[in-house]
Amino acid sequence: MKKVILISIDGLRPDGALKCGNPFVGELMKIGSYALDAQTVMPSVTLPCHMSMFHSVTPERHGTTTNTYMPQVRPVSGLAEQISMMGGKCAAFYGWEPMRDVMRPGSCAFGGYIWSYADDAVDSIVTDKALQCIEKYHPDFVYLYMPECDDKGGHDTGWMSETYLKQVAAAIGNVKRVYEAAGGEYTIIVTADHGGHDRTHGTDLPEDMTIPMFFMGEEFEAGKAMENVSILDIAPTIAKIMGVPAPREWEGRALV
Amino acid sequence: MKKVILISIDGMRPDGVLACGNPYVEEMMKKGSHALDARTVIPSVTLPCHTSMFHSVTPERHGITTNTYMPQVRPVSGLAEQIKLMGGKSAMFYGWEPLRDITRPGSLTWAEYFNAYADEHTDGILTDKALECIEKYHPDFVFLYMVETDEKGGHDSGWMTPTYLDYIAHAINNVKRVAEAAGDEYTIIVTADHGGHDRAHGTEMKEDMTIPMFFMGEEFEAGRALENVSILDLAPTIAKIMGVPAAREWEGKALV
């Protein structure tokens, strides 16, 4: 089973990534393929968008339309459940507790959570946890979720503010650490759940709906810009790379 | 806020802990108070019993009657939510993923999960993680859940078998490590969710329904045996020690 790391940087706008000043963004675009105008789903809110990232259906289908998880009425199996069913081991490291519900209990082998305000540089702490787990156990699928761009950047000080861009630069620094430690063993996909404007998100404004994606691995052509990409394409793409079947209900397409 | 560590050793029978051969069991009985015939709730199954441990109502009230979590119909607030309400910070370390649902998202500040079969001695790994968190952050409430006694001991080889007793001896050793590292700062309570017989549990047999409890801290008289104790008494006891209000619906009694 080919191994994949999925990194979600909450609230990362494409122009935020380009302007953050971390030179590794330019590297990301040279090493692999990327999309700078991928679209998320409505509402452009963390849990609904991540549910769509993992289940490849829109919120109107999975039913989680706010940051409070709702058990699915007619459940669509998600990426972690599909991987687990095929015998793959999953790990999740996250800085926002409601995130746990994007995977059903029983689908992960490892998990680590720390609240974004429990310490400084929580993104870096969850990255450390992920890297320790990767080094020791080499899980087949690793999900790393960094909340600080959204929480401490966007909501606390405003999207595209100096603090926000600093948080983006720090998050990209963590991506670089993951790439340098595990890029040989794993295909790495970096994305966001939604963007933001002023100090909020959730609308259908382009600032909220447009997200960047970076794909690094042998499956992806170096330096290629991809078009018409949706957050719904993430789960089918990862499933195809890993040789895991996509459920009938998934609506996105594999980008490989 | 007085600090508390609650340790649950899944499937630990009172006669199992007495027969496990770890001399620290006797230490615990000398140092603090204990109950060797405390009662759990029906069904004597992990998630229903732990939900009762945290919510101080029986499964017929909280509605979780199997190991699949169900959102409460008329929710009773649990121990972690009450602590959070009073500004306390909680941490949870657990070896079985469905257990995450005994606290609502947003009530914890730290969590680590590690599947019991992802490594050997996962109880020890989780204890290490708990001790690291305690040393660095000193959370107000720590819940440490060890699952190997139940899974690798009881279900895989049978309750009261040498393998089962060996897992208890190891679990008690982890308790000893916690008490030695954090016993001055924290009151420590050690218990189980249910017992077991043959290679199962879930019935009303006394082997399934009887659990041990050990209480170590200034609130508890040394060497005293407590009587008529129920798993429903744990949340009210911990809440009282921590100065946190009990929810109106809680049915257990504070033992202090």
Interface residues (C-beta under 8 A of the other chain):
Chain A: Y69 P71 K89 E97 P98 R100 D101 P105 G106 S107 C108 A109 F110 G111 G112 Y113 I114 W115 A118 D119 Y137
Chain B: Y69 P71 K89 E97 P98 R100 D101 P105 G106 S107 L108 T109 W110 A111 E112 Y113 F114 N115 A118 D119 Y137
